[in-house]
Amino acid sequence: MSTAFRLPQFAGRLASRLPRTVDKSVRRLAVASLIGQTLLVLTGGAVRLTSSGLGCPTWPRCTDTSLVNTPEMGIHGFIEFGNRLLTFALAAVAALMLVYLWNLRKERRDLFLLALGLLASIPAQAVIGGITVLTNLNPWVVGLHFLVSMALVVLATLLVNRAFGRTGRFRTAALAALPGFMRPVTAAVALFSALAVMLGVVVTGAGPHAGDADAPRNGLDWDLFSHIHAVPAYLVTAGTLVALALVLLRRITGPIRTAVLGLLGVTVLQAVIGFTQYYNGIPALLVAAHMLGAAMLMGAATNAWDIARSSPVD
């Protein structure tokens, strides 16, 4: 029998073995996507903060003659190539997620489209990373690379919530009724979180951690934009405190309470790290923690907003 005739049979047998409900495998892949996207932010920060941005001096190869890093490139080549490898691992997770959702692609179109968005964005992220290298770590391109990672964290957070039935049309979790004011408050917190992250990219582009000693800076006043960056951060804190007050005064329990408390914890942590690094000469370790905190903030803000918009209104 020819390959042309065997292929449909193989595909049919594979499809018959794939889940027809959102099972543990789908949920685990969703969580793996979120963890992986967060780790990608951390490894990307390691590339910049160890001056390994040009550890692989070209793209898509690591060198003109090698696809991978070589021993002669030392630790910088290892760090940069390791970050590239994580991108491929995330692409594999997203592709596997689509395979597992194949029988659910119509019934659970929400999950399928989110997984497809993650998979489609990863190659785009790789291309932006390549442009970053080819432009000698242009700070605006580096910033775009980071912002796409933040968007992927948001998508992965929504994917986890949908996969566990916490939010969306197929919600199975019991959500408490919320005051109508909670939705715009959590939406504002998510919006100001995104704005704080974007301005943080501008601050980083003006600061000393360029990823390589010869990489250009954006030429802006780092101190001025640090204070501008703090404004939406203050608004995030204020919005989170309002949400917390609503939850405590109404004695609301369940997922929204957990989400708001988690958001408060991440917000306070980011504020402490931000102030500490500002007044201590921007040490690399604290910058890395702040970058990880930015990913956690986007995830926490997205989670709180997503749960609030899916909850009934009191």
Secondary structure, DSSP 8 states (H G I E B T S, - for coil): --HHHHHHHHHHHHHHHS-SS--HHHHHHHHHHHHHHHHHHHHHHHHHHTT-TTSS-SSSSSSSS-SS--GGGHHHHHHHHHHHHHHHHHHHHHHHHHHHTGGGTTTTHHHHHHHHHHHHHHHHHHHHHHHHHHTTS-HHHHHHHHHHHHHHHHHHHHHHHHHTTSSSTT--S----B-TTHHHHHHHHHHHHHHHHHHHHHHHHHSS--SSTT-----S-HHHHHHHHHHHHHHHHHHHHHHHHHHHHTT--SHHHHHHHHHHHHHHHHHHHHHHHHTTT--HHHHHHHHHHHHHHHHHHHHHHHHHHHS-B-
